[in-house]
Amino acid sequence: MRKFLRIAGISILVIILIPLVAALFIPKEYSLERSTIISQPSDSVFTFLVMLKNHDQFSVWEKMDPDMKKEYRGTDGTVGFVSAWKSEMGDVGSGEQEIKNIVPGERIDYTIRFLKPFKSVSDAWFITEAAGDSATNVRWGFTGTMNYPFNVLRIFMNFEDAVGKDYEKGLANLKAILEKP
């Protein structure tokens, strides 16, 4: 019986240690970026995107839970403005995004603070670039860090598949809104 318990104990220890050791070699940083061309001048696309309240119109997550609670703090379209959300749906969760930097006509940087279903912080951005006289290349992306030992979850999580599809849908929604006659 002692031998069995010893083998069982060692087996459990190995099962616990393998992912912890693996996490030492798995990158902690992640990033994603998607883009689309919108048939509108870059100044009008930028003017729409700099207003975080407008993001509700093309947000995939907003459509997942139309009952989510929203809160806004500050002056929309300016550094320091915060758009917060709270949802009972696990895929939407709760958190907030805050405008951190604006390069007029070119770039909006913001921080996303997720509170539920898990806490994390990511830096995100929109970049607008003229693509001719009446078209704009919009790039939407984010970066973040998943700390040890939770970075082992990256083995089972593919940001490109999971979040990438949501960004693509969001950009398609944005394109449809801004190109509507």
Backbone bond lengths (Angstrom), bond angles and torsions (degrees), N, CA, C in turn:
res aa  C-N    CA-C-N  psi(-1)  N-CA   C-N-CA  omega(-1)  CA-C   N-CA-C  phi
1 M - - - 1.455 - - 1.538 110.65 -
2 R 1.339 116.03 -39.95 1.461 120.25 178.74 1.522 111.04 -61.46
3 K 1.316 116.43 -41.81 1.457 121.07 -179.83 1.532 110.10 -62.36
4 F 1.313 116.15 -42.74 1.469 121.11 178.65 1.527 110.26 -61.21
5 L 1.333 117.88 -47.01 1.467 121.59 -179.92 1.527 111.23 -63.45
6 R 1.318 115.97 -38.40 1.456 120.11 178.18 1.531 111.20 -64.57
7 I 1.323 116.93 -46.02 1.467 121.42 177.97 1.526 110.34 -63.78
8 A 1.322 117.01 -42.12 1.469 120.82 178.73 1.526 110.20 -63.23
9 G 1.324 117.41 -43.42 1.462 121.72 178.97 1.512 112.07 -62.42
10 I 1.326 116.95 -44.66 1.461 121.11 178.33 1.530 109.98 -64.48
11 S 1.317 117.00 -41.10 1.474 120.93 179.05 1.520 111.13 -61.21
12 I 1.311 116.81 -44.40 1.473 120.94 179.31 1.527 109.81 -63.97
13 L 1.317 117.20 -42.62 1.457 121.87 178.92 1.535 111.04 -60.67
14 V 1.322 116.57 -43.28 1.471 121.28 178.88 1.527 110.13 -64.43
15 I 1.329 116.55 -42.32 1.477 120.72 179.54 1.525 110.22 -61.42
16 I 1.311 117.85 -36.31 1.468 121.82 179.01 1.529 110.39 -75.41
17 L 1.314 117.43 -40.80 1.465 121.41 -175.38 1.529 113.75 -71.86
18 I 1.315 117.97 -34.52 1.472 120.41 -177.20 1.530 111.64 -55.92
19 P 1.345 119.59 -52.33 1.470 117.37 179.34 1.534 112.75 -65.37
20 L 1.316 117.75 -34.32 1.469 119.97 179.36 1.524 111.28 -65.92
21 V 1.309 117.11 -39.99 1.466 120.54 176.99 1.527 109.60 -69.94
22 A 1.329 117.23 -42.65 1.471 120.68 179.10 1.526 110.73 -58.94
23 A 1.329 117.32 -39.00 1.464 121.58 -178.71 1.524 112.09 -61.69
24 L 1.321 117.26 -24.47 1.464 120.47 177.28 1.523 111.93 -64.08
25 F 1.327 117.27 -24.05 1.460 122.37 -175.13 1.529 113.52 -107.90
26 I 1.298 116.85 -1.70 1.465 121.25 -178.83 1.526 108.56 -94.56
27 P 1.332 118.09 131.12 1.470 119.79 -179.09 1.528 111.80 -57.08
28 K 1.315 114.69 142.60 1.466 120.56 178.26 1.536 110.64 -89.49
29 E 1.321 116.47 -27.73 1.457 121.24 -176.78 1.529 110.77 -85.58
30 Y 1.319 115.17 146.34 1.457 120.82 174.59 1.519 108.37 -139.30
31 S 1.311 115.88 155.80 1.463 120.39 177.61 1.522 109.17 -155.91
32 L 1.312 114.06 159.27 1.456 120.68 -178.93 1.519 107.97 -155.96
33 E 1.324 116.98 142.51 1.459 120.74 174.06 1.520 108.75 -147.58
34 R 1.314 115.42 139.48 1.463 122.66 175.21 1.525 107.70 -131.23
35 S 1.330 116.20 158.79 1.462 119.51 179.75 1.519 110.51 -145.73
36 T 1.318 113.98 161.94 1.459 121.46 175.43 1.526 108.27 -153.50
37 I 1.326 115.40 159.12 1.463 121.41 174.98 1.523 107.20 -102.72
38 I 1.327 115.63 128.52 1.464 122.00 179.23 1.520 107.90 -113.88
39 S 1.299 115.84 130.53 1.470 121.18 -178.29 1.528 110.62 -80.53
40 Q 1.297 115.33 67.71 1.460 124.55 175.40 1.525 107.27 -152.29
41 P 1.322 117.69 151.95 1.462 120.20 177.51 1.535 111.12 -61.46
42 S 1.324 116.14 147.72 1.463 120.12 -174.27 1.525 113.01 -62.84
43 D 1.337 118.88 -31.87 1.467 118.85 -179.71 1.525 111.88 -66.06
44 S 1.331 118.30 -37.13 1.471 119.42 179.06 1.536 111.25 -73.81
45 V 1.327 117.33 -34.85 1.472 120.17 176.75 1.524 109.36 -65.51
46 F 1.339 116.74 -45.23 1.464 120.18 179.48 1.523 111.31 -61.93
47 T 1.326 116.32 -44.36 1.468 120.93 -179.90 1.529 111.07 -58.26
48 F 1.319 117.67 -37.41 1.464 121.40 177.03 1.534 110.53 -69.31
49 L 1.331 116.86 -46.90 1.466 120.84 -174.20 1.529 113.95 -69.58
50 V 1.318 118.13 -31.34 1.459 120.06 -176.76 1.534 111.66 -66.86
51 M 1.315 117.27 -19.06 1.470 121.75 178.36 1.529 108.33 -90.65
52 L 1.345 117.13 105.51 1.468 120.11 -176.17 1.531 112.97 -61.04
53 K 1.320 117.91 -29.27 1.474 119.42 177.50 1.527 110.76 -61.27
54 N 1.334 117.45 -29.35 1.464 120.78 177.58 1.523 111.88 -67.08
55 H 1.326 117.73 -24.59 1.466 120.86 -178.88 1.525 111.46 -62.49
56 D 1.342 116.52 -26.01 1.467 119.92 177.58 1.527 111.52 -60.41
57 Q 1.330 117.10 -27.57 1.463 120.94 -177.45 1.526 112.99 -71.56
58 F 1.333 118.07 -28.95 1.463 119.36 -177.69 1.532 113.20 -116.07
59 S 1.326 116.86 -0.71 1.459 121.71 -177.19 1.530 112.52 -66.67
60 V 1.305 115.62 126.51 1.465 121.86 175.87 1.524 109.57 -64.81
61 W 1.330 116.35 -38.21 1.457 121.04 -176.21 1.526 111.24 -71.71
62 E 1.302 116.96 -32.73 1.468 121.23 175.90 1.526 109.79 -63.00
63 K 1.315 116.53 -39.44 1.469 121.01 179.74 1.535 111.48 -71.24
64 M 1.353 117.56 -27.89 1.463 120.74 177.94 1.527 111.43 -66.01
65 D 1.335 116.51 -34.49 1.461 120.76 -178.65 1.516 110.42 -139.25
66 P 1.343 116.37 86.73 1.459 119.37 179.11 1.534 112.96 -65.69
67 D 1.355 117.03 -11.79 1.463 120.84 179.64 1.527 113.35 -93.55
68 M 1.323 117.21 4.62 1.467 118.59 -179.27 1.518 110.09 -61.62
69 K 1.313 114.60 147.42 1.466 121.22 177.96 1.517 107.89 -86.96
70 K 1.334 116.37 135.47 1.466 122.27 -179.48 1.527 109.25 -119.77
71 E 1.317 115.00 147.14 1.462 121.83 176.45 1.524 107.64 -143.22
72 Y 1.329 116.19 139.73 1.459 121.05 179.63 1.522 108.87 -124.93
73 R 1.345 115.87 141.48 1.463 121.28 178.73 1.525 108.61 -133.27
74 G 1.326 115.76 129.98 1.453 120.48 177.99 1.517 112.16 97.29
75 T 1.328 114.80 -164.55 1.463 121.72 -178.78 1.521 108.39 -104.17
76 D 1.329 115.37 117.67 1.462 120.39 -177.93 1.527 110.32 -58.21
77 G 1.328 114.75 142.69 1.460 120.75 178.52 1.516 113.66 83.71
78 T 1.346 117.31 8.53 1.460 120.85 179.04 1.529 109.82 -126.78
79 V 1.321 115.76 156.64 1.462 121.06 177.43 1.529 108.70 -59.39
80 G 1.320 115.49 132.73 1.463 121.77 -179.68 1.520 113.80 100.84
81 F 1.340 117.67 -13.87 1.464 119.36 178.68 1.521 109.35 -65.97
82 V 1.346 116.29 137.11 1.458 122.26 -178.93 1.521 109.81 -122.44
83 S 1.320 115.07 131.93 1.464 123.23 172.96 1.534 105.94 -114.82
84 A 1.348 116.32 116.28 1.471 120.74 -177.58 1.523 109.65 -113.18
85 W 1.323 116.17 152.48 1.455 121.42 178.54 1.522 110.00 -139.69
86 K 1.332 114.25 154.64 1.459 120.36 175.76 1.523 107.51 -144.17
87 S 1.339 115.32 123.07 1.454 121.05 -178.27 1.521 108.97 -132.66
88 E 1.296 115.52 148.46 1.469 121.11 175.01 1.528 110.84 -84.62
89 M 1.329 117.15 -11.00 1.458 121.30 179.78 1.523 109.95 -81.00
90 G 1.331 116.76 129.90 1.457 122.00 -177.77 1.512 114.17 -59.49
91 D 1.335 118.41 -36.10 1.461 121.39 -178.35 1.524 112.37 -72.21
92 V 1.323 116.58 -17.89 1.457 121.25 -178.51 1.534 109.96 -103.07
93 G 1.315 117.13 -45.84 1.456 121.84 176.80 1.513 113.30 64.94
94 S 1.328 114.96 -152.06 1.453 120.11 177.55 1.525 109.11 -141.60
95 G 1.315 114.38 154.49 1.453 120.07 -179.23 1.512 110.79 169.98
96 E 1.321 115.29 -161.59 1.457 120.24 179.85 1.524 109.58 -157.07
97 Q 1.328 114.14 155.95 1.464 119.42 173.23 1.520 107.94 -126.74
98 E 1.322 114.41 141.21 1.457 121.04 -176.36 1.520 109.47 -128.15
99 I 1.327 116.40 131.59 1.462 120.83 175.50 1.521 108.36 -69.21
100 K 1.330 116.39 124.31 1.468 121.91 -177.92 1.523 112.86 -106.16
101 N 1.331 116.85 -29.91 1.459 119.74 -177.35 1.528 108.99 -158.05
102 I 1.319 115.27 143.58 1.467 120.81 176.18 1.517 107.98 -132.40
103 V 1.325 116.21 125.37 1.459 122.09 169.51 1.528 103.99 -107.12
104 P 1.342 117.02 102.20 1.463 120.40 -171.85 1.528 113.38 -48.42
105 G 1.331 114.52 129.07 1.457 121.69 177.76 1.514 114.94 77.79
106 E 1.349 117.78 -3.65 1.460 119.41 -174.56 1.526 115.44 -127.45
107 R 1.345 116.09 -47.49 1.472 117.66 -167.72 1.531 111.31 -152.12
108 I 1.347 114.50 142.29 1.460 122.32 172.98 1.527 106.36 -126.61
109 D 1.325 117.02 121.32 1.461 121.90 176.99 1.520 107.98 -107.77
110 Y 1.303 116.03 137.65 1.453 119.78 176.54 1.518 110.66 -144.55
111 T 1.317 115.07 159.20 1.456 122.45 177.47 1.517 107.52 -106.73
112 I 1.319 116.05 133.63 1.461 121.36 175.18 1.515 107.34 -108.20
113 R 1.328 115.74 124.16 1.459 121.35 177.07 1.528 107.90 -112.14
114 F 1.324 115.74 108.25 1.457 120.84 177.14 1.525 108.47 -86.55
115 L 1.319 116.87 134.15 1.458 121.84 179.33 1.524 111.52 -107.73
116 K 1.335 116.40 -39.60 1.462 122.30 178.00 1.514 108.15 -138.68
117 P 1.283 122.30 146.10 1.464 127.81 9.00 1.525 112.92 -77.69
118 F 1.334 119.18 -10.82 1.461 121.78 175.41 1.520 107.77 -147.58
119 K 1.315 116.57 153.75 1.460 120.91 -179.45 1.525 110.36 -83.74
120 S 1.312 114.56 132.63 1.463 120.47 173.31 1.525 108.27 -163.78
121 V 1.317 114.29 162.24 1.460 121.16 178.51 1.520 107.87 -129.59
122 S 1.318 116.09 133.48 1.460 121.19 177.79 1.521 109.25 -132.36
123 D 1.319 115.90 148.60 1.454 121.27 171.92 1.523 107.13 -96.73
124 A 1.325 116.33 136.56 1.465 120.43 -177.31 1.529 109.20 -135.41
125 W 1.327 115.43 166.85 1.453 119.68 -177.07 1.524 111.66 -158.47
126 F 1.312 113.12 159.29 1.463 123.78 164.36 1.514 106.08 -124.46
127 I 1.324 116.47 133.91 1.459 122.07 175.37 1.524 106.78 -123.48
128 T 1.319 116.57 130.38 1.464 120.65 176.80 1.526 108.58 -115.33
129 E 1.330 115.45 133.52 1.463 122.04 -179.88 1.523 108.32 -135.45
130 A 1.322 116.25 131.67 1.462 119.88 177.11 1.521 109.45 -59.38
131 A 1.322 114.88 135.66 1.474 121.55 177.82 1.526 106.70 -125.60
132 G 1.310 115.54 60.13 1.462 120.75 -173.93 1.519 109.01 105.85
133 D 1.351 115.39 -173.15 1.465 120.19 -176.22 1.520 113.54 -68.78
134 S 1.313 117.29 -37.47 1.468 118.81 -175.02 1.529 111.83 -133.66
135 A 1.317 115.47 39.71 1.468 119.94 175.96 1.528 108.67 -142.52
136 T 1.333 114.70 152.79 1.464 120.81 -176.76 1.515 110.02 -135.37
137 N 1.313 115.87 133.01 1.454 121.39 170.78 1.529 106.46 -88.61
138 V 1.328 116.53 120.19 1.464 121.81 178.47 1.519 107.96 -108.42
139 R 1.329 115.39 123.87 1.469 121.32 175.99 1.523 108.08 -112.07
140 W 1.337 115.43 130.65 1.466 122.15 -177.87 1.518 107.06 -126.55
141 G 1.315 117.05 125.34 1.452 118.71 -177.53 1.510 113.71 -152.56
142 F 1.326 115.16 175.56 1.453 121.77 176.28 1.522 110.45 -156.88
143 T 1.324 114.85 158.11 1.461 122.19 173.98 1.526 107.85 -136.02
144 G 1.308 115.60 155.78 1.452 119.54 177.93 1.512 110.85 -165.89
145 T 1.307 114.64 -178.14 1.456 121.88 -179.32 1.518 109.22 -132.82
146 M 1.303 115.60 136.80 1.457 122.02 174.17 1.528 106.03 -113.60
147 N 1.325 116.94 107.25 1.457 121.97 -172.94 1.527 113.07 -68.95
148 Y 1.342 114.18 155.00 1.463 122.51 175.06 1.526 108.52 -63.70
149 P 1.284 121.94 139.12 1.458 129.44 2.65 1.529 112.69 -94.19
150 F 1.356 116.30 3.61 1.460 119.96 -175.81 1.524 112.53 -67.58
151 N 1.344 117.20 -18.27 1.456 120.00 178.15 1.529 112.03 -62.55
152 V 1.337 117.97 -16.56 1.469 120.51 176.44 1.537 110.17 -62.48
153 L 1.326 116.93 -24.05 1.470 120.51 178.22 1.527 112.00 -63.83
154 R 1.332 117.44 -19.21 1.466 120.54 178.79 1.526 111.52 -62.66
155 I 1.333 116.99 -21.52 1.469 119.93 175.54 1.521 109.73 -62.31
156 F 1.323 116.65 -36.02 1.455 122.12 -175.81 1.521 112.93 -98.44
157 M 1.344 117.10 -10.55 1.460 122.70 -175.55 1.517 109.47 -114.28
158 N 1.294 117.65 127.23 1.452 120.60 175.96 1.531 107.92 -114.11
159 F 1.341 116.48 102.34 1.463 120.48 -178.62 1.524 111.54 -59.43
160 E 1.326 116.28 -36.24 1.461 119.99 179.92 1.528 110.49 -58.33
161 D 1.322 116.67 -44.08 1.467 120.02 -179.51 1.520 111.53 -76.21
162 A 1.320 116.81 -50.46 1.465 120.82 -173.25 1.523 112.08 -68.93
163 V 1.304 117.15 -63.75 1.459 121.12 -174.85 1.529 111.35 -80.03
164 G 1.325 116.85 -32.20 1.460 120.45 179.48 1.519 112.64 -57.03
165 K 1.323 116.62 -41.95 1.471 120.21 178.73 1.522 111.10 -64.65
166 D 1.341 116.80 -38.35 1.466 119.81 178.32 1.528 110.79 -66.37
167 Y 1.329 117.30 -40.48 1.459 120.12 177.34 1.526 110.83 -64.38
168 E 1.319 117.41 -40.63 1.468 120.45 178.29 1.522 111.11 -63.30
169 K 1.338 117.18 -43.00 1.474 120.44 177.51 1.519 110.34 -64.23
170 G 1.325 116.60 -42.35 1.458 120.42 179.13 1.522 111.69 -61.60
171 L 1.326 117.08 -43.14 1.466 119.90 177.58 1.529 111.58 -66.28
172 A 1.325 117.32 -36.47 1.473 120.23 176.56 1.535 109.82 -64.65
173 N 1.335 117.04 -40.16 1.472 120.92 176.91 1.525 110.21 -63.82
174 L 1.337 116.50 -43.54 1.460 121.34 178.81 1.525 111.08 -60.43
175 K 1.320 116.36 -45.53 1.461 122.80 178.88 1.530 110.65 -59.16
176 A 1.341 116.41 -45.30 1.472 120.78 -179.94 1.529 111.43 -62.77
177 I 1.320 117.14 -40.41 1.460 121.30 179.79 1.531 110.60 -66.07
178 L 1.330 116.59 -48.77 1.464 120.23 -173.93 1.521 113.34 -76.91
179 E 1.318 117.71 -21.96 1.464 119.76 179.00 1.527 112.49 -95.99
180 K 1.327 116.67 0.24 1.459 120.29 179.87 1.525 109.10 -63.06
181 P 1.337 116.85 130.42 1.473 118.96 -177.97 1.525 112.93 -67.76
